[in-house]
Amino acid sequence: MTHTEIFEANLDLTLHSQAVLELLNAYAADPMGNGKPLGQDVLKELIPGLQHHPTTIIFIAFHDNKAVGIVTCFKGFSTFQARPMINISDFYLHPDYRGLKIGQKLLSIVEKKALELNCCKITLEVQENNLHAIRIDKAVGFNQDIHVKEAGGAVLFSKSLSK
């Protein structure tokens, strides 16, 4: 019998911090992530950076004691609703474990946490060709954000800054 457990990560635990590094590195290497693994400098600074960022919330899925999925979130604030919100920065499930409803379970746990924190919404971004992730997102109620019909849907832009 297979067994899936989801934990809110405690980055002081080696098991959790190692799982975060492995899963985020796998996500980065995936074509739907960044298409290349994380650099050694990033791997070295990632856990301390997450530990010191005051709004970090991470959930890890273990299937039969193997880390197979992660959701990295950051608490933010909605000025239009004057309430906190959660942004999902990373959502990754190892390809061998897709189709087992683990992704939906991870998103459900994020929603439960958002309700506990009195959040008004959960946001995420997804690559437009990541049809598997879009299917999961829509299955649990995510849609393109539209504030006012005449304004159209929200579009995410970014600008990289040199170090």
C-alpha distance (Angstrom), angle and dihedral (degrees) to the residues before:
residue distance angle dihedral
M1 . . .
T2 3.78 . .
H3 3.77 122.1 .
T4 3.82 131.9 -161.6
E5 3.80 123.7 -163.8
I6 3.79 127.1 -179.5
F7 3.79 121.8 -155.3
E8 3.77 134.0 -174.3
A9 3.79 99.4 -120.2
N10 3.77 121.3 -108.5
L11 3.80 102.5 -161.2
D12 3.80 90.9 -162.3
L13 3.81 87.1 70.6
T14 3.80 114.1 84.3
L15 3.81 91.2 -144.5
H16 3.80 91.4 57.0
S17 3.80 98.3 40.0
Q18 3.82 91.2 48.0
A19 3.81 90.5 48.9
V20 3.81 90.7 50.7
L21 3.82 91.6 51.6
E22 3.81 93.5 46.6
L23 3.80 95.5 45.8
L24 3.82 96.1 43.8
N25 3.80 90.3 47.2
A26 3.82 90.3 51.1
Y27 3.81 89.9 47.7
A28 3.80 91.7 49.2
A29 3.83 90.3 51.3
D30 3.83 92.6 49.2
P31 3.83 116.2 98.3
M32 3.83 87.8 -123.1
G33 3.80 89.6 53.6
N34 3.78 117.3 44.6
G35 3.81 99.0 -50.8
K36 3.81 93.1 -121.2
P37 3.80 136.3 63.6
L38 3.78 122.0 -99.0
G39 3.80 116.7 -88.2
Q40 3.79 120.6 -109.4
D41 3.81 90.7 -110.2
V42 3.81 90.6 55.4
L43 3.81 92.8 46.1
K44 3.80 89.7 51.3
E45 3.82 94.3 50.2
L46 3.81 100.8 34.3
I47 3.81 101.7 86.6
P48 3.83 95.4 42.1
G49 3.81 89.1 46.4
L50 3.79 92.5 51.1
Q51 3.81 91.5 45.3
H52 3.80 91.9 53.3
H53 3.79 96.4 43.8
P54 3.82 103.2 96.2
T55 3.81 98.2 -145.1
T56 3.82 101.2 46.1
I57 3.81 116.1 136.2
I58 3.82 118.5 174.0
F59 3.78 131.2 179.0
I60 3.80 123.1 -166.3
A61 3.81 125.9 -163.7
F62 3.79 117.5 -147.4
H63 3.80 118.1 -166.8
D64 3.79 113.2 -166.0
N65 3.83 87.4 -15.8
K66 3.83 93.6 -54.0
A67 3.82 119.0 117.2
V68 3.81 104.2 -120.4
G69 3.82 107.9 154.7
I70 3.78 142.5 31.8
V71 3.77 140.3 -173.5
T72 3.81 115.8 -168.1
C73 3.80 112.8 -165.1
F74 3.76 138.3 176.5
K75 3.78 125.7 -156.8
G76 3.78 114.0 -125.4
F77 3.79 137.7 164.5
S78 3.81 133.5 -106.3
T79 3.78 110.8 -141.9
F80 3.83 90.6 -168.5
Q81 3.81 91.4 58.2
A82 3.83 100.7 25.4
R83 3.80 90.3 -132.2
P84 3.78 137.0 106.0
M85 3.79 121.8 -92.7
I86 3.79 135.8 -169.9
N87 3.79 123.6 -127.0
I88 3.79 117.1 -159.7
S89 3.78 104.9 -141.9
D90 3.82 98.6 175.1
F91 3.79 129.6 21.0
Y92 3.80 115.7 173.8
L93 3.77 135.5 161.1
H94 3.81 121.3 -175.7
P95 3.84 107.8 -108.7
D96 3.82 93.0 -123.4
Y97 3.82 89.9 61.6
R98 3.79 100.4 46.3
G99 3.79 116.0 118.1
L100 3.82 93.6 38.5
K101 3.84 94.0 97.8
I102 3.83 90.8 -112.3
G103 3.81 91.1 126.3
Q104 3.80 91.4 54.5
K105 3.82 89.8 47.8
L106 3.82 90.7 52.6
L107 3.81 92.0 50.2
S108 3.79 90.3 46.7
I109 3.82 90.4 54.7
V110 3.82 89.9 50.4
E111 3.81 89.4 51.7
K112 3.81 91.1 49.8
K113 3.84 89.9 51.2
A114 3.82 90.8 47.8
L115 3.79 90.6 53.3
E116 3.83 90.6 48.6
L117 3.83 88.6 53.3
N118 3.84 92.2 47.7
C119 3.81 91.0 -117.0
C120 3.79 119.6 172.9
K121 3.80 95.5 -148.7
I122 3.78 148.7 -8.0
T123 3.79 119.6 -129.0
L124 3.78 131.9 -166.0
E125 3.76 140.4 165.0
V126 3.78 126.6 -135.7
Q127 3.80 133.5 -174.7
E128 3.82 108.1 -103.7
N129 3.83 91.9 -125.6
N130 3.81 94.2 49.0
L131 3.78 91.7 100.7
H132 3.81 94.2 164.9
A133 3.82 92.0 56.9
I134 3.80 92.2 43.2
R135 3.80 89.7 53.5
I136 3.82 90.8 52.4
D137 3.81 92.6 44.8
K138 3.80 92.5 51.0
A139 3.81 92.4 44.0
V140 3.81 89.8 62.0
G141 3.81 95.2 43.1
F142 3.82 107.7 -88.3
N143 3.82 117.4 141.3
Q144 3.78 137.3 163.3
D145 3.80 107.5 -71.7
I146 3.80 113.5 -110.2
H147 3.80 117.0 177.1
V148 3.80 97.7 174.9
K149 3.82 121.1 11.3
E150 3.81 93.2 -134.8
A151 3.82 91.6 55.0
G152 3.81 93.3 55.7
G153 3.78 128.5 -139.2
A154 3.78 124.9 -34.7
V155 3.82 116.1 -97.5
L156 3.79 123.5 -160.7
F157 3.80 117.8 -131.5
S158 3.78 127.7 179.5
K159 3.76 137.4 -171.7
S160 3.78 119.5 -156.4
L161 3.77 116.4 -139.1
S162 3.78 123.2 -150.6
K163 3.76 118.2 -121.8
